[in-house]
């Protein structure tokens, strides 16, 4: 038996030990190389960051200088134009106010014309035979009666009068629910302004060319007669009429 070719435990151990030493050496060399490359990379990153920060600083300084020049130029131009701007603004405001006043005057004129039309329409209707309502027959009809007592100054568009009762009719081209409290107040102001009628029954009515359901309900709830145009005739709803 040739013992030269025999593999012994000792020989295997020697081979493994040699391999381990060689592996450790190569690993150490790789780690050293890796550390060197990392150090070089960090140095390069540091140089790049410093260069970037320097460029950013220069750009920021340039931007700030440009902004300062632009702001100074803007302030200069603003100062130069402020006087002209103020004049233009004053002129534009005056023109706007004048236009608004003309519109308000025109709207007021329209409202007055429409209101006068409604008042004349209902007055003529009463004067031409619509004097029997509120369960009463009225002998007299008056228009635009003014009461001037201090604190009770008021105007009554249409008054219907007989020996026992007064009918006060407020006329509107287009009435609103906000008109109801004003109508209710007229019963009180009338008795103060015209004490000779203090013992008369007072009835209130609202005559308008434009009624809507909520307004009619409001009038009915307060005992105010509803007087409106339906087609070519005047219709009076006084079923919930109240004596004031």
C-alpha positions as CSV (number, residue, x, y, z in Angstrom):
1,X,0.0,0.0,0.0
2,X,1.4,3.4,-1.0
3,X,1.1,5.7,2.0
4,X,2.2,8.8,-0.1
5,X,-1.3,9.1,-1.6
6,X,-3.1,8.7,1.7
7,X,-5.3,11.7,2.8
8,X,-5.0,12.1,6.5
9,X,-7.0,14.3,8.9
10,X,-3.9,16.4,9.5
11,X,-3.4,17.1,5.8
12,X,-7.0,18.1,5.3
13,X,-6.8,20.4,8.3
14,X,-3.6,22.0,6.9
15,X,-5.3,22.6,3.5
16,X,-8.4,24.2,5.2
17,X,-6.2,26.3,7.4
18,X,-4.3,27.5,4.4
19,X,-7.5,28.3,2.5
20,X,-8.9,30.2,5.5
21,X,-5.8,32.3,5.8
22,X,-5.9,33.0,2.0
23,X,-9.6,33.9,2.3
24,X,-9.0,36.2,5.2
25,X,-6.2,37.9,3.3
26,X,-8.3,38.5,0.3
27,X,-11.2,39.7,2.4
28,X,-9.0,42.1,4.2
29,X,-7.7,43.4,0.8
30,X,-11.3,43.8,-0.4
31,X,-12.3,45.6,2.7
32,X,-9.3,47.9,2.4
33,X,-10.1,48.6,-1.2
34,X,-13.8,49.2,-0.4
35,X,-12.8,51.6,2.4
36,X,-10.6,53.5,0.0
37,X,-13.3,53.7,-2.7
38,X,-15.8,54.9,0.0
39,X,-13.4,57.5,1.2
40,X,-12.8,58.7,-2.4
41,X,-16.6,58.8,-3.0
42,X,-17.2,60.8,0.2
43,X,-14.4,63.2,-0.8
44,X,-16.0,63.6,-4.3
45,X,-19.5,64.1,-2.8
46,X,-18.0,66.7,-0.4
47,X,-16.4,68.6,-3.3
48,X,-19.6,68.4,-5.3
49,X,-21.8,69.6,-2.4
50,X,-19.4,72.5,-1.7
51,X,-19.5,73.4,-5.4
52,X,-23.2,73.2,-5.5
53,X,-23.6,75.3,-2.3
54,X,-21.2,77.9,-3.7
55,X,-23.2,78.1,-7.0
56,X,-26.4,78.3,-5.0
57,X,-25.0,81.1,-2.9
58,X,-23.9,83.0,-6.0
59,X,-27.2,82.5,-7.6
60,X,-29.1,83.6,-4.5
61,X,-27.0,86.7,-4.2
62,X,-27.6,87.5,-7.9
63,X,-31.3,86.8,-7.5
64,X,-31.5,89.1,-4.4
65,X,-29.7,91.8,-6.2
66,X,-32.0,91.5,-9.2
67,X,-35.0,91.6,-6.9
68,X,-33.7,94.6,-5.2
69,X,-33.2,96.4,-8.5
70,X,-36.7,95.4,-9.7
71,X,-38.3,96.5,-6.4
72,X,-36.5,99.9,-6.6
73,X,-37.6,100.3,-10.2
74,X,-41.2,99.4,-9.3
75,X,-41.2,101.8,-6.4
76,X,-39.9,104.5,-8.6
77,X,-42.5,103.9,-11.3
78,X,-45.2,103.6,-8.7
79,X,-44.2,107.0,-7.2
80,X,-44.2,108.5,-10.6
81,X,-47.6,107.2,-11.5
82,X,-49.3,107.6,-8.1
83,X,-50.4,111.1,-8.8
84,X,-51.9,110.2,-12.1
85,X,-53.5,107.1,-10.6
86,X,-55.1,109.1,-7.8
87,X,-56.6,111.5,-10.4
88,X,-57.9,108.6,-12.5
89,X,-59.4,106.8,-9.4
90,X,-61.1,110.0,-8.3
91,X,-62.5,110.6,-11.8
92,X,-63.6,106.9,-12.1
93,X,-65.3,107.2,-8.7
94,X,-67.1,110.4,-9.6
95,X,-68.3,108.8,-12.9
96,X,-69.5,105.7,-11.1
97,X,-71.3,107.8,-8.5
98,X,-73.0,109.9,-11.2
99,X,-74.1,106.8,-13.1
100,X,-75.5,105.2,-9.8
101,X,-77.3,108.4,-9.0
102,X,-78.9,108.5,-12.5
103,X,-79.9,104.9,-12.1
104,X,-81.4,105.6,-8.7
105,X,-83.2,108.6,-9.9
106,X,-84.6,106.6,-12.9
107,X,-85.6,103.7,-10.6
108,X,-87.2,106.2,-8.2
109,X,-89.1,107.8,-11.1
110,X,-90.3,104.4,-12.3
111,X,-91.4,103.4,-8.8
112,X,-93.2,106.7,-8.4
113,X,-94.9,106.4,-11.7
114,X,-95.9,102.8,-11.1
115,X,-97.1,103.7,-7.6
116,X,-99.1,106.6,-8.9
117,X,-100.6,104.4,-11.6
118,X,-101.7,101.8,-9.0
119,X,-103.1,104.4,-6.7
120,X,-105.1,106.1,-9.5
121,X,-106.3,102.8,-10.8
122,X,-107.8,101.6,-7.5
123,X,-109.1,105.1,-6.6
124,X,-111.0,105.3,-9.8
125,X,-112.4,101.8,-9.2
126,X,-113.7,102.8,-5.8
127,X,-115.0,106.2,-7.1
128,X,-116.9,104.4,-9.9
129,X,-119.0,102.2,-7.7
130,X,-116.8,100.0,-5.6
131,X,-117.9,101.6,-2.4
132,X,-119.8,98.7,-1.0
133,X,-117.4,96.4,0.8
134,X,-116.2,95.7,4.4
135,X,-119.9,95.0,4.9
136,X,-120.4,98.8,4.7
137,X,-121.7,101.3,2.2
138,X,-119.4,104.3,2.1
139,X,-120.6,107.8,1.1
140,X,-117.3,109.6,0.6
141,X,-114.0,108.7,-0.9
142,X,-110.8,110.8,-0.5
143,X,-107.3,110.4,-1.9
144,X,-103.9,111.2,-0.5
145,X,-105.1,112.3,2.9
146,X,-102.2,113.5,5.2
147,X,-102.0,113.4,9.0
148,X,-99.3,115.7,10.4
149,X,-99.5,115.3,14.2
150,X,-96.1,115.0,15.7
151,X,-95.0,111.5,16.2
152,X,-98.0,110.2,14.2
153,X,-97.3,111.8,10.8
154,X,-98.7,109.5,8.1
155,X,-100.4,109.4,4.7
156,X,-103.5,107.5,3.8
157,X,-103.7,106.7,0.1
158,X,-107.5,106.1,-0.1
159,X,-110.1,106.8,2.6
160,X,-113.7,105.5,2.5
161,X,-116.0,107.3,4.9
162,X,-119.5,107.0,6.3
163,X,-121.1,107.9,9.6
164,X,-119.9,104.8,11.5
165,X,-116.8,103.4,9.7
166,X,-113.6,104.4,8.0
167,X,-111.9,102.3,5.3
168,X,-108.1,102.9,5.0
169,X,-106.7,101.4,1.8
170,X,-103.0,101.3,1.2
171,X,-102.1,101.1,-2.5
172,X,-99.0,99.6,-4.0
173,X,-97.9,98.7,-7.5
174,X,-96.0,95.7,-6.1
175,X,-96.6,95.1,-2.4
176,X,-94.4,93.0,0.0
177,X,-94.9,91.4,3.4
178,X,-92.8,94.1,4.9
179,X,-95.6,96.6,4.1
180,X,-98.0,94.8,6.5
181,X,-96.7,96.4,9.7
182,X,-96.9,99.8,8.1
183,X,-100.5,99.2,7.2
184,X,-101.4,98.0,10.7
185,X,-99.9,101.2,12.2
186,X,-102.2,103.4,10.1
187,X,-105.2,102.5,12.2
188,X,-103.5,104.0,15.3
189,X,-102.1,107.1,13.5
190,X,-105.4,107.8,11.9
191,X,-107.3,108.0,15.2
192,X,-104.7,110.4,16.6
193,X,-104.5,112.6,13.5
194,X,-108.3,112.7,13.1
195,X,-109.9,112.4,16.6
196,X,-113.3,113.3,15.1
197,X,-113.4,109.7,13.9
198,X,-112.3,108.2,17.2
199,X,-115.7,106.3,17.6
200,X,-115.7,105.0,14.0
201,X,-115.0,101.4,13.1
202,X,-111.7,101.3,11.2
203,X,-111.0,98.8,8.5
204,X,-107.7,98.2,6.7
205,X,-107.1,97.1,3.1
206,X,-104.2,96.5,0.9
207,X,-104.7,97.1,-2.9
208,X,-101.8,96.1,-5.1
209,X,-101.4,94.9,-8.7
210,X,-99.1,92.1,-7.6
211,X,-100.0,89.7,-4.9
212,X,-98.3,86.5,-3.9
213,X,-99.6,83.7,-1.6
214,X,-97.5,84.5,1.4
215,X,-98.6,88.2,1.3
216,X,-102.2,87.2,1.0
217,X,-101.8,84.8,4.0
218,X,-100.1,87.6,6.0
219,X,-103.0,90.0,5.3
220,X,-105.7,87.5,6.1
221,X,-103.9,86.6,9.3
222,X,-104.0,90.2,10.4
223,X,-107.6,90.9,9.3
224,X,-106.5,93.2,6.3
225,X,-108.7,93.1,3.2
226,X,-107.1,91.9,0.0
227,X,-107.9,94.1,-3.0
228,X,-106.4,93.1,-6.3
229,X,-106.9,93.3,-10.0
230,X,-108.2,90.1,-11.7
231,X,-108.4,90.7,-15.4
232,X,-110.3,93.9,-16.0
233,X,-112.0,94.0,-12.6
234,X,-111.1,94.7,-9.0
235,X,-111.7,91.8,-6.6
236,X,-112.0,92.3,-2.9
237,X,-111.4,89.5,-0.3
238,X,-112.6,90.7,3.1
239,X,-113.8,87.4,4.6
240,X,-111.2,87.6,7.5
241,X,-111.7,91.3,7.9
242,X,-111.0,92.7,11.4
243,X,-112.3,95.9,13.0
244,X,-109.5,98.1,14.4
